[in-house]
């Protein structure tokens, strides 16, 4: 077996500059000029150097946010707090596997709350009781953002993967909110504030969320979609099968289905060049582990084929990914199309998540599928 990839600082800086130029993860609505300068000044890739560098810059933006709020400059304050959050998020990226990165994650959530309190949409953070098992959490935490139109609106539930969590999906929801959707941002099992680790029935964390939506008069429980990014696409696809009566649509954008979870693929992808650092540590953490062996010993249980779900009826489902994905097998899309209900699918150029008009394609499909004229809506 090969050892896990460890990059040099110059290699890491080159990777970061390339992703910043293309606006790819982990650069999510960040100030490009400030980020480029920060990359050039990065002192190291070790957790303490990394986290300290990004959080130090975040604190500068936070100070500006405080000044702008006191001066009554709402727009400047909102942008400053947003950048403070963005830089603190980078401090915990890709996963808080070290105390310095865990502290950066706490800071990122605080700055995020300050930013969205000034957002143009109505944003609330919700905590629901969760009847977890021994060792699990007792609450489900998510953010709801909805247009200020006072109408009963459809809902797109959004979550990311092993490194992009509920706060990072907020910016991607702006286009959907502009079209009249509410967006609900939650962590997938095993990351962030999820009460459960990944496992064969971890989708139960969404049960109280569906019930809560059904009880909200301003949300249309008959038009709810699940949109999962990267590894999170797996959970959107699973919910399309296990909770099809609660979902009007689901999108698996770049997530695994069966082949991705096999040991052979995991060995091939453990040093994917599309990832900066700590890929296996971030993957293993969803099960409570730390190493490649911890992860590969558990991930086969996630297979939707082996769980017998792929041949069961499902909610309307869209599958998208990059055809040359090195992290999750794009062949899982072909496999999925050979089972169960007909599905919509598109492969885009590029690697993980694809390049080109992926988000517009997803948005158009969701808009069409969740329209009031959709049968059963």
C-alpha atoms as a printed R data frame, in Angstrom:
    type eleno elety resid chain resno       x      y       z
1   ATOM     1    CA   UNK     A     1   0.000  0.000   0.000
2   ATOM     2    CA   UNK     A     2   1.166  3.506  -0.754
3   ATOM     3    CA   UNK     A     3   1.757  6.078   1.971
4   ATOM     4    CA   UNK     A     4  -0.518  9.087   2.272
5   ATOM     5    CA   UNK     A     5   0.510 12.143   0.279
6   ATOM     6    CA   UNK     A     6   2.514 14.857   2.063
7   ATOM     7    CA   UNK     A     7   3.075 18.000  -0.011
8   ATOM     8    CA   UNK     A     8   5.931 20.453   0.229
9   ATOM     9    CA   UNK     A     9   5.076 24.079   1.008
10  ATOM    10    CA   UNK     A    10   5.793 25.278  -2.575
11  ATOM    11    CA   UNK     A    11   3.659 22.457  -3.976
12  ATOM    12    CA   UNK     A    12   0.856 23.327  -1.565
13  ATOM    13    CA   UNK     A    13   1.044 27.003  -2.495
14  ATOM    14    CA   UNK     A    14   0.884 26.146  -6.193
15  ATOM    15    CA   UNK     A    15  -2.176 23.961  -5.540
16  ATOM    16    CA   UNK     A    16  -3.863 26.781  -3.627
17  ATOM    17    CA   UNK     A    17  -3.141 29.393  -6.299
18  ATOM    18    CA   UNK     A    18  -4.517 27.095  -9.015
19  ATOM    19    CA   UNK     A    19  -7.724 26.475  -7.061
20  ATOM    20    CA   UNK     A    20  -8.102 30.166  -6.249
21  ATOM    21    CA   UNK     A    21  -7.728 31.085  -9.928
22  ATOM    22    CA   UNK     A    22 -10.462 28.609 -10.869
23  ATOM    23    CA   UNK     A    23 -12.592 29.441  -7.823
24  ATOM    24    CA   UNK     A    24 -12.615 25.837  -6.737
25  ATOM    25    CA   UNK     A    25 -12.864 24.419  -3.223
26  ATOM    26    CA   UNK     A    26 -11.737 25.638  -0.681
27  ATOM    27    CA   UNK     A    27 -12.193 29.153  -2.079
28  ATOM    28    CA   UNK     A    28 -15.830 30.013  -1.618
29  ATOM    29    CA   UNK     A    29 -16.770 33.683  -2.204
30  ATOM    30    CA   UNK     A    30 -13.454 34.819  -0.774
31  ATOM    31    CA   UNK     A    31 -11.614 38.079  -1.471
32  ATOM    32    CA   UNK     A    32  -9.311 36.843  -4.240
33  ATOM    33    CA   UNK     A    33  -6.636 39.511  -3.792
34  ATOM    34    CA   UNK     A    34  -6.397 38.977  -0.048
35  ATOM    35    CA   UNK     A    35  -6.388 35.203  -0.501
36  ATOM    36    CA   UNK     A    36  -3.578 35.330  -3.081
37  ATOM    37    CA   UNK     A    37  -1.423 37.408  -0.751
38  ATOM    38    CA   UNK     A    38  -2.215 35.018   2.106
39  ATOM    39    CA   UNK     A    39  -1.105 32.031   0.027
40  ATOM    40    CA   UNK     A    40   2.192 33.747  -0.775
41  ATOM    41    CA   UNK     A    41   2.766 34.391   2.936
42  ATOM    42    CA   UNK     A    42   1.813 30.926   4.125
43  ATOM    43    CA   UNK     A    43   4.514 29.784   6.581
44  ATOM    44    CA   UNK     A    44   3.829 26.038   6.425
45  ATOM    45    CA   UNK     A    45   1.320 23.253   5.873
46  ATOM    46    CA   UNK     A    46   1.611 21.758   9.350
47  ATOM    47    CA   UNK     A    47  -1.623 22.228  11.353
48  ATOM    48    CA   UNK     A    48  -0.391 24.921  13.740
49  ATOM    49    CA   UNK     A    49   1.279 27.048  11.066
50  ATOM    50    CA   UNK     A    50  -1.654 26.607   8.731
51  ATOM    51    CA   UNK     A    51  -4.412 27.356  11.236
52  ATOM    52    CA   UNK     A    52  -2.562 30.243  12.877
53  ATOM    53    CA   UNK     A    53  -1.888 31.944   9.551
54  ATOM    54    CA   UNK     A    54  -5.468 31.895   8.285
55  ATOM    55    CA   UNK     A    55  -7.119 32.704  11.620
56  ATOM    56    CA   UNK     A    56  -4.752 35.625  12.151
57  ATOM    57    CA   UNK     A    57  -5.956 37.112   8.885
58  ATOM    58    CA   UNK     A    58  -9.551 36.325   9.818
59  ATOM    59    CA   UNK     A    59  -9.215 38.347  12.997
60  ATOM    60    CA   UNK     A    60  -8.220 41.387  10.963
61  ATOM    61    CA   UNK     A    61 -11.412 41.167   8.907
62  ATOM    62    CA   UNK     A    62 -13.414 40.645  12.103
63  ATOM    63    CA   UNK     A    63 -12.005 43.851  13.570
64  ATOM    64    CA   UNK     A    64 -13.108 45.702  10.444
65  ATOM    65    CA   UNK     A    65 -16.543 44.123  10.773
66  ATOM    66    CA   UNK     A    66 -16.856 45.411  14.325
67  ATOM    67    CA   UNK     A    67 -15.812 48.913  13.272
68  ATOM    68    CA   UNK     A    68 -18.244 48.965  10.354
69  ATOM    69    CA   UNK     A    69 -21.157 47.762  12.479
70  ATOM    70    CA   UNK     A    70 -20.522 50.440  15.096
71  ATOM    71    CA   UNK     A    71 -20.432 53.037  12.318
72  ATOM    72    CA   UNK     A    72 -23.744 51.787  10.932
73  ATOM    73    CA   UNK     A    73 -22.191 50.625   7.641
74  ATOM    74    CA   UNK     A    74 -24.176 47.415   7.205
75  ATOM    75    CA   UNK     A    75 -22.828 46.485   3.768
76  ATOM    76    CA   UNK     A    76 -19.163 46.815   4.752
77  ATOM    77    CA   UNK     A    77 -19.815 45.021   8.028
78  ATOM    78    CA   UNK     A    78 -21.512 42.102   6.271
79  ATOM    79    CA   UNK     A    79 -18.674 41.675   3.775
80  ATOM    80    CA   UNK     A    80 -16.002 41.997   6.472
81  ATOM    81    CA   UNK     A    81 -17.649 39.384   8.657
82  ATOM    82    CA   UNK     A    82 -18.054 37.143   5.616
83  ATOM    83    CA   UNK     A    83 -14.343 37.377   4.840
84  ATOM    84    CA   UNK     A    84 -13.512 36.763   8.502
85  ATOM    85    CA   UNK     A    85 -15.541 33.566   8.280
86  ATOM    86    CA   UNK     A    86 -13.939 32.561   4.963
87  ATOM    87    CA   UNK     A    87 -10.409 32.892   6.309
88  ATOM    88    CA   UNK     A    88 -11.262 31.121   9.563
89  ATOM    89    CA   UNK     A    89 -12.818 28.290   7.550
90  ATOM    90    CA   UNK     A    90  -9.516 27.930   5.714
91  ATOM    91    CA   UNK     A    91  -7.868 27.652   9.129
92  ATOM    92    CA   UNK     A    92  -9.825 24.487   9.907
93  ATOM    93    CA   UNK     A    93  -9.615 23.116   6.327
94  ATOM    94    CA   UNK     A    94  -9.963 20.369   5.374
95  ATOM    95    CA   UNK     A    95 -10.966 18.934   8.736
96  ATOM    96    CA   UNK     A    96 -10.292 19.774  12.411
97  ATOM    97    CA   UNK     A    97  -8.002 16.814  13.032
98  ATOM    98    CA   UNK     A    98  -5.721 18.978  15.240
99  ATOM    99    CA   UNK     A    99  -6.617 21.260  18.188
100 ATOM   100    CA   UNK     A   100  -5.485 24.350  16.255
101 ATOM   101    CA   UNK     A   101  -7.843 23.492  13.416
102 ATOM   102    CA   UNK     A   102 -10.649 22.704  15.864
103 ATOM   103    CA   UNK     A   103 -10.215 26.189  17.357
104 ATOM   104    CA   UNK     A   104 -10.367 27.664  13.851
105 ATOM   105    CA   UNK     A   105 -13.640 25.804  13.255
106 ATOM   106    CA   UNK     A   106 -15.166 27.333  16.390
107 ATOM   107    CA   UNK     A   107 -14.019 30.763  15.224
108 ATOM   108    CA   UNK     A   108 -15.432 30.209  11.724
109 ATOM   109    CA   UNK     A   109 -18.890 29.410  13.116
110 ATOM   110    CA   UNK     A   110 -18.884 32.553  15.266
111 ATOM   111    CA   UNK     A   111 -17.883 34.748  12.333
112 ATOM   112    CA   UNK     A   112 -20.430 33.054  10.079
113 ATOM   113    CA   UNK     A   113 -23.188 33.904  12.548
114 ATOM   114    CA   UNK     A   114 -22.140 37.555  12.536
115 ATOM   115    CA   UNK     A   115 -22.153 37.646   8.727
116 ATOM   116    CA   UNK     A   116 -25.524 36.014   8.109
117 ATOM   117    CA   UNK     A   117 -27.189 38.151  10.786
118 ATOM   118    CA   UNK     A   118 -26.704 40.972   8.266
119 ATOM   119    CA   UNK     A   119 -27.726 38.959   5.201
120 ATOM   120    CA   UNK     A   120 -30.370 40.115   2.734
121 ATOM   121    CA   UNK     A   121 -32.333 36.909   3.283
122 ATOM   122    CA   UNK     A   122 -33.971 35.899   6.566
123 ATOM   123    CA   UNK     A   123 -31.545 33.544   8.318
124 ATOM   124    CA   UNK     A   124 -32.177 31.531  11.450
125 ATOM   125    CA   UNK     A   125 -30.187 28.841  13.213
126 ATOM   126    CA   UNK     A   126 -32.353 25.971  14.416
127 ATOM   127    CA   UNK     A   127 -31.599 23.296  16.994
128 ATOM   128    CA   UNK     A   128 -33.934 20.304  17.170
129 ATOM   129    CA   UNK     A   129 -33.970 17.504  19.752
130 ATOM   130    CA   UNK     A   130 -32.515 14.272  18.405
131 ATOM   131    CA   UNK     A   131 -33.165 10.881  19.966
132 ATOM   132    CA   UNK     A   132 -29.651  9.622  19.474
133 ATOM   133    CA   UNK     A   133 -28.170  6.360  20.653
134 ATOM   134    CA   UNK     A   134 -25.484  5.991  23.276
135 ATOM   135    CA   UNK     A   135 -22.491  8.143  22.384
136 ATOM   136    CA   UNK     A   136 -24.421 10.236  19.838
137 ATOM   137    CA   UNK     A   137 -25.486 13.855  20.018
138 ATOM   138    CA   UNK     A   138 -28.874 14.973  21.286
139 ATOM   139    CA   UNK     A   139 -29.598 17.735  18.779
140 ATOM   140    CA   UNK     A   140 -29.653 18.477  15.062
141 ATOM   141    CA   UNK     A   141 -28.361 21.942  14.124
142 ATOM   142    CA   UNK     A   142 -28.979 23.698  10.814
143 ATOM   143    CA   UNK     A   143 -29.367 27.108   9.228
144 ATOM   144    CA   UNK     A   144 -32.481 28.149   7.316
145 ATOM   145    CA   UNK     A   145 -32.326 31.049   4.854
146 ATOM   146    CA   UNK     A   146 -35.442 32.207   3.074
147 ATOM   147    CA   UNK     A   147 -36.443 35.100   0.823
148 ATOM   148    CA   UNK     A   148 -38.159 38.079   2.418
149 ATOM   149    CA   UNK     A   149 -41.345 37.631   0.374
150 ATOM   150    CA   UNK     A   150 -43.635 36.235   3.053
151 ATOM   151    CA   UNK     A   151 -44.823 33.425   0.800
152 ATOM   152    CA   UNK     A   152 -44.915 29.661   1.320
153 ATOM   153    CA   UNK     A   153 -41.785 28.569  -0.500
154 ATOM   154    CA   UNK     A   154 -40.104 25.334  -1.651
155 ATOM   155    CA   UNK     A   155 -37.028 24.192   0.261
156 ATOM   156    CA   UNK     A   156 -33.650 22.930  -0.923
157 ATOM   157    CA   UNK     A   157 -31.758 21.153   1.854
158 ATOM   158    CA   UNK     A   158 -28.027 21.452   1.216
159 ATOM   159    CA   UNK     A   159 -24.913 19.837   2.654
160 ATOM   160    CA   UNK     A   160 -21.333 19.245   1.639
161 ATOM   161    CA   UNK     A   161 -18.804 16.471   2.012
162 ATOM   162    CA   UNK     A   162 -15.855 15.680   4.241
163 ATOM   163    CA   UNK     A   163 -14.466 19.223   4.174
164 ATOM   164    CA   UNK     A   164 -17.226 21.577   2.951
165 ATOM   165    CA   UNK     A   165 -19.859 21.778   5.665
166 ATOM   166    CA   UNK     A   166 -23.156 23.561   6.208
167 ATOM   167    CA   UNK     A   167 -21.669 27.056   6.451
168 ATOM   168    CA   UNK     A   168 -19.765 26.571   3.191
169 ATOM   169    CA   UNK     A   169 -22.932 25.663   1.289
170 ATOM   170    CA   UNK     A   170 -24.592 28.971   2.218
171 ATOM   171    CA   UNK     A   171 -22.992 30.950  -0.630
172 ATOM   172    CA   UNK     A   172 -24.002 28.305  -3.177
173 ATOM   173    CA   UNK     A   173 -27.575 28.766  -2.065
174 ATOM   174    CA   UNK     A   174 -27.704 32.444  -3.030
175 ATOM   175    CA   UNK     A   175 -28.784 31.749  -6.598
176 ATOM   176    CA   UNK     A   176 -31.534 29.423  -5.399
177 ATOM   177    CA   UNK     A   177 -32.778 31.985  -2.878
178 ATOM   178    CA   UNK     A   178 -32.874 34.600  -5.634
179 ATOM   179    CA   UNK     A   179 -35.266 32.292  -7.507
180 ATOM   180    CA   UNK     A   180 -37.602 32.061  -4.511
181 ATOM   181    CA   UNK     A   181 -36.353 28.923  -2.768
182 ATOM   182    CA   UNK     A   182 -35.590 28.649   0.915
183 ATOM   183    CA   UNK     A   183 -32.285 26.882   1.560
184 ATOM   184    CA   UNK     A   184 -31.603 24.706   4.581
185 ATOM   185    CA   UNK     A   185 -27.956 24.065   5.442
186 ATOM   186    CA   UNK     A   186 -27.023 21.033   7.532
187 ATOM   187    CA   UNK     A   187 -23.960 18.851   8.123
188 ATOM   188    CA   UNK     A   188 -23.888 15.346   6.723
189 ATOM   189    CA   UNK     A   189 -23.242 12.460   9.142
190 ATOM   190    CA   UNK     A   190 -19.742 12.384  10.602
191 ATOM   191    CA   UNK     A   191 -18.789 16.045  10.166
192 ATOM   192    CA   UNK     A   192 -19.408 19.435  11.731
193 ATOM   193    CA   UNK     A   193 -22.279 19.461  14.201
194 ATOM   194    CA   UNK     A   194 -23.970 16.298  12.961
195 ATOM   195    CA   UNK     A   195 -25.158 14.222  15.940
196 ATOM   196    CA   UNK     A   196 -24.226 10.917  14.300
197 ATOM   197    CA   UNK     A   197 -21.265  9.324  12.594
198 ATOM   198    CA   UNK     A   198 -21.537  7.795   9.159
199 ATOM   199    CA   UNK     A   199 -23.107  4.353   9.055
200 ATOM   200    CA   UNK     A   200 -25.740  2.199   7.444
201 ATOM   201    CA   UNK     A   201 -28.674  4.103   8.985
202 ATOM   202    CA   UNK     A   202 -27.255  7.557   9.689
203 ATOM   203    CA   UNK     A   203 -29.902  9.104   7.420
204 ATOM   204    CA   UNK     A   204 -32.160  9.062  10.513
205 ATOM   205    CA   UNK     A   205 -30.598 12.409  11.445
206 ATOM   206    CA   UNK     A   206 -32.912 13.980   8.841
207 ATOM   207    CA   UNK     A   207 -36.139 12.605  10.381
208 ATOM   208    CA   UNK     A   208 -36.688 15.516  12.800
209 ATOM   209    CA   UNK     A   209 -35.753 17.976  10.043
210 ATOM   210    CA   UNK     A   210 -38.479 16.681   7.725
211 ATOM   211    CA   UNK     A   211 -40.983 16.845  10.588
212 ATOM   212    CA   UNK     A   212 -39.928 20.418  11.387
213 ATOM   213    CA   UNK     A   213 -40.354 21.515   7.763
214 ATOM   214    CA   UNK     A   214 -43.829 19.966   7.713
215 ATOM   215    CA   UNK     A   215 -44.767 22.088  10.720
216 ATOM   216    CA   UNK     A   216 -43.651 25.388   9.193
217 ATOM   217    CA   UNK     A   217 -46.501 27.294   7.479
218 ATOM   218    CA   UNK     A   218 -43.994 29.368   5.469
219 ATOM   219    CA   UNK     A   219 -42.290 26.286   3.950
220 ATOM   220    CA   UNK     A   220 -43.844 23.969   1.365
221 ATOM   221    CA   UNK     A   221 -43.308 20.431   2.668
222 ATOM   222    CA   UNK     A   222 -44.573 19.085  -0.656
223 ATOM   223    CA   UNK     A   223 -41.667 20.672  -2.515
224 ATOM   224    CA   UNK     A   224 -38.534 19.707  -0.619
225 ATOM   225    CA   UNK     A   225 -35.287 18.768  -2.366
226 ATOM   226    CA   UNK     A   226 -31.972 17.340  -1.148
227 ATOM   227    CA   UNK     A   227 -28.781 18.695  -2.728
228 ATOM   228    CA   UNK     A   228 -25.579 16.971  -1.629
229 ATOM   229    CA   UNK     A   229 -22.144 18.142  -2.754
230 ATOM   230    CA   UNK     A   230 -19.128 15.821  -3.090
231 ATOM   231    CA   UNK     A   231 -19.336 12.997  -0.515
232 ATOM   232    CA   UNK     A   232 -22.603 14.592   0.612
233 ATOM   233    CA   UNK     A   233 -24.157 13.594  -2.697
234 ATOM   234    CA   UNK     A   234 -24.230 10.045  -1.361
235 ATOM   235    CA   UNK     A   235 -26.646 11.041   1.416
236 ATOM   236    CA   UNK     A   236 -28.913 12.946  -0.984
237 ATOM   237    CA   UNK     A   237 -29.140  9.843  -3.142
238 ATOM   238    CA   UNK     A   238 -29.785  7.595  -0.171
239 ATOM   239    CA   UNK     A   239 -32.576  9.873   1.078
240 ATOM   240    CA   UNK     A   240 -34.119  9.758  -2.398
241 ATOM   241    CA   UNK     A   241 -34.680  6.063  -1.732
242 ATOM   242    CA   UNK     A   242 -35.275  5.868   2.027
243 ATOM   243    CA   UNK     A   243 -37.344  9.072   2.326
244 ATOM   244    CA   UNK     A   244 -38.860  9.307  -1.149
245 ATOM   245    CA   UNK     A   245 -42.270 10.203   0.287
246 ATOM   246    CA   UNK     A   246 -40.696 13.303   1.917
247 ATOM   247    CA   UNK     A   247 -38.700 14.466  -1.106
248 ATOM   248    CA   UNK     A   248 -39.806 15.968  -4.418
249 ATOM   249    CA   UNK     A   249 -36.241 15.870  -5.819
250 ATOM   250    CA   UNK     A   250 -32.672 14.940  -4.944
251 ATOM   251    CA   UNK     A   251 -29.267 15.716  -6.464
252 ATOM   252    CA   UNK     A   252 -26.130 13.615  -6.044
253 ATOM   253    CA   UNK     A   253 -23.361 15.979  -7.155
254 ATOM   254    CA   UNK     A   254 -20.116 14.050  -7.064
255 ATOM   255    CA   UNK     A   255 -20.940 11.478  -4.396
256 ATOM   256    CA   UNK     A   256 -20.204  7.773  -4.326
257 ATOM   257    CA   UNK     A   257 -22.777  5.020  -4.733
258 ATOM   258    CA   UNK     A   258 -21.032  1.619  -4.699
259 ATOM   259    CA   UNK     A   259 -17.749  1.441  -6.623
260 ATOM   260    CA   UNK     A   260 -16.341  4.438  -4.742
261 ATOM   261    CA   UNK     A   261 -16.611  2.572  -1.448
262 ATOM   262    CA   UNK     A   262 -14.698 -0.511  -2.520
263 ATOM   263    CA   UNK     A   263 -11.137 -1.008  -1.158
264 ATOM   264    CA   UNK     A   264  -9.692 -1.074  -4.686
265 ATOM   265    CA   UNK     A   265 -10.995  2.403  -5.470
266 ATOM   266    CA   UNK     A   266  -9.998  3.741  -2.080
267 ATOM   267    CA   UNK     A   267  -6.411  2.592  -2.609
268 ATOM   268    CA   UNK     A   268  -6.362  4.272  -6.025
269 ATOM   269    CA   UNK     A   269  -7.846  7.524  -4.711
270 ATOM   270    CA   UNK     A   270  -6.042  7.891  -1.378
271 ATOM   271    CA   UNK     A   271  -3.513 10.317  -2.891
272 ATOM   272    CA   UNK     A   272  -5.791 12.063  -5.378
273 ATOM   273    CA   UNK     A   273  -3.956 15.087  -6.776
274 ATOM   274    CA   UNK     A   274  -7.205 17.062  -6.577
275 ATOM   275    CA   UNK     A   275  -6.857 17.147  -2.777
276 ATOM   276    CA   UNK     A   276  -4.466 19.327  -0.812
277 ATOM   277    CA   UNK     A   277  -3.830 17.474   2.445
278 ATOM   278    CA   UNK     A   278  -5.213 15.023   5.019
279 ATOM   279    CA   UNK     A   279  -7.587 13.296   2.594
280 ATOM   280    CA   UNK     A   280  -7.620  9.986   4.428
281 ATOM   281    CA   UNK     A   281  -7.732 11.604   7.863
282 ATOM   282    CA   UNK     A   282 -10.746 13.652   6.758
283 ATOM   283    CA   UNK     A   283 -12.432 10.594   5.277
284 ATOM   284    CA   UNK     A   284 -11.736  8.387   8.286
285 ATOM   285    CA   UNK     A   285 -13.069 11.022  10.668
286 ATOM   286    CA   UNK     A   286 -16.651 10.469   9.475
287 ATOM   287    CA   UNK     A   287 -16.476  7.048  11.153
288 ATOM   288    CA   UNK     A   288 -14.522  8.296  14.147
289 ATOM   289    CA   UNK     A   289 -11.195  7.013  12.786
290 ATOM   290    CA   UNK     A   290  -7.898  8.595  11.738
291 ATOM   291    CA   UNK     A   291  -6.170  6.408   9.131
292 ATOM   292    CA   UNK     A   292  -6.665  4.862   5.710
293 ATOM   293    CA   UNK     A   293  -7.128  1.494   7.393
294 ATOM   294    CA   UNK     A   294  -9.817  2.920   9.687
295 ATOM   295    CA   UNK     A   295 -11.703  4.248   6.698
296 ATOM   296    CA   UNK     A   296 -11.317  1.404   4.249
297 ATOM   297    CA   UNK     A   297 -12.479 -1.035   6.922
298 ATOM   298    CA   UNK     A   298 -15.805  0.763   7.183
299 ATOM   299    CA   UNK     A   299 -16.629  2.471   3.891
300 ATOM   300    CA   UNK     A   300 -17.884 -0.665   2.036
301 ATOM   301    CA   UNK     A   301 -20.901 -0.714   4.342
302 ATOM   302    CA   UNK     A   302 -22.118  2.509   2.715
303 ATOM   303    CA   UNK     A   303 -22.713  0.821  -0.659
304 ATOM   304    CA   UNK     A   304 -26.269  1.545  -1.786
305 ATOM   305    CA   UNK     A   305 -26.105 -1.503  -4.045
306 ATOM   306    CA   UNK     A   306 -25.179 -3.867  -1.216
307 ATOM   307    CA   UNK     A   307 -27.822 -2.273   1.018
308 ATOM   308    CA   UNK     A   308 -30.403 -3.252  -1.609
309 ATOM   309    CA   UNK     A   309 -31.571  0.320  -2.168
310 ATOM   310    CA   UNK     A   310 -30.690  0.904  -5.822
311 ATOM   311    CA   UNK     A   311 -33.478 -1.307  -7.106
312 ATOM   312    CA   UNK     A   312 -36.104  0.311  -4.881
313 ATOM   313    CA   UNK     A   313 -38.296  3.227  -6.063
314 ATOM   314    CA   UNK     A   314 -36.808  6.666  -5.533
315 ATOM   315    CA   UNK     A   315 -37.721 10.341  -5.691
316 ATOM   316    CA   UNK     A   316 -36.777 12.202  -8.910
317 ATOM   317    CA   UNK     A   317 -32.989 12.039  -8.929
318 ATOM   318    CA   UNK     A   318 -30.255 13.956 -10.755
319 ATOM   319    CA   UNK     A   319 -26.690 12.587 -10.866
320 ATOM   320    CA   UNK     A   320 -23.814 14.868 -11.927
321 ATOM   321    CA   UNK     A   321 -20.032 14.706 -11.645
322 ATOM   322    CA   UNK     A   322 -16.801 15.288 -13.503
323 ATOM   323    CA   UNK     A   323 -15.960 12.467 -15.882
324 ATOM   324    CA   UNK     A   324 -12.336 12.290 -14.676
325 ATOM   325    CA   UNK     A   325 -13.046 12.385 -10.925
326 ATOM   326    CA   UNK     A   326 -10.078 11.019  -8.969
327 ATOM   327    CA   UNK     A   327 -11.784 11.148  -5.558
328 ATOM   328    CA   UNK     A   328 -15.142  9.443  -6.226
329 ATOM   329    CA   UNK     A   329 -15.702  7.108  -9.139
330 ATOM   330    CA   UNK     A   330 -17.766  8.658 -11.934
331 ATOM   331    CA   UNK     A   331 -18.539  5.091 -12.999
332 ATOM   332    CA   UNK     A   332 -20.979  5.014 -10.084
333 ATOM   333    CA   UNK     A   333 -23.319  7.100 -12.251
334 ATOM   334    CA   UNK     A   334 -23.330  4.447 -14.981
335 ATOM   335    CA   UNK     A   335 -23.936  1.734 -12.390
336 ATOM   336    CA   UNK     A   336 -26.852  3.695 -10.894
337 ATOM   337    CA   UNK     A   337 -28.539  4.030 -14.278
338 ATOM   338    CA   UNK     A   338 -28.662  0.251 -14.566
339 ATOM   339    CA   UNK     A   339 -30.828 -0.055 -11.455
340 ATOM   340    CA   UNK     A   340 -34.215  1.038 -10.191
341 ATOM   341    CA   UNK     A   341 -36.255  3.964 -11.430
342 ATOM   342    CA   UNK     A   342 -35.106  6.069 -14.400
343 ATOM   343    CA   UNK     A   343 -32.861  8.944 -13.382
344 ATOM   344    CA   UNK     A   344 -31.470 12.110 -14.933
345 ATOM   345    CA   UNK     A   345 -27.698 12.217 -15.310
346 ATOM   346    CA   UNK     A   346 -24.938 14.293 -16.826
347 ATOM   347    CA   UNK     A   347 -21.165 13.965 -16.781
348 ATOM   348    CA   UNK     A   348 -19.172 17.183 -17.154
349 ATOM   349    CA   UNK     A   349 -15.553 17.682 -18.221
350 ATOM   350    CA   UNK     A   350 -12.914 17.740 -15.515
351 ATOM   351    CA   UNK     A   351 -12.274 16.027 -12.235
352 ATOM   352    CA   UNK     A   352 -14.144 15.905  -8.946
353 ATOM   353    CA   UNK     A   353 -17.480 17.782  -9.172
354 ATOM   354    CA   UNK     A   354 -16.840 18.690 -12.832
355 ATOM   355    CA   UNK     A   355 -16.196 21.991 -14.584
356 ATOM   356    CA   UNK     A   356 -18.461 24.177 -16.667
357 ATOM   357    CA   UNK     A   357 -22.132 25.024 -16.025
358 ATOM   358    CA   UNK     A   358 -22.715 22.422 -13.313
359 ATOM   359    CA   UNK     A   359 -24.502 24.644 -10.792
360 ATOM   360    CA   UNK     A   360 -26.723 26.248 -13.484
361 ATOM   361    CA   UNK     A   361 -27.654 22.744 -14.661
362 ATOM   362    CA   UNK     A   362 -28.538 21.701 -11.121
363 ATOM   363    CA   UNK     A   363 -30.486 24.919 -10.527
364 ATOM   364    CA   UNK     A   364 -32.472 24.560 -13.767
365 ATOM   365    CA   UNK     A   365 -33.339 20.952 -12.966
366 ATOM   366    CA   UNK     A   366 -34.439 21.800  -9.424
367 ATOM   367    CA   UNK     A   367 -36.512 24.756 -10.670
368 ATOM   368    CA   UNK     A   368 -38.292 22.547 -13.197
369 ATOM   369    CA   UNK     A   369 -38.738 19.579 -10.862
370 ATOM   370    CA   UNK     A   370 -40.031 21.647  -7.917
371 ATOM   371    CA   UNK     A   371 -42.377 23.818  -9.985
372 ATOM   372    CA   UNK     A   372 -45.967 23.921  -8.670
373 ATOM   373    CA   UNK     A   373 -47.136 22.032 -11.754
374 ATOM   374    CA   UNK     A   374 -44.981 19.008 -10.955
375 ATOM   375    CA   UNK     A   375 -47.291 15.983 -10.514
376 ATOM   376    CA   UNK     A   376 -47.694 15.185  -6.833
377 ATOM   377    CA   UNK     A   377 -46.351 18.547  -5.667
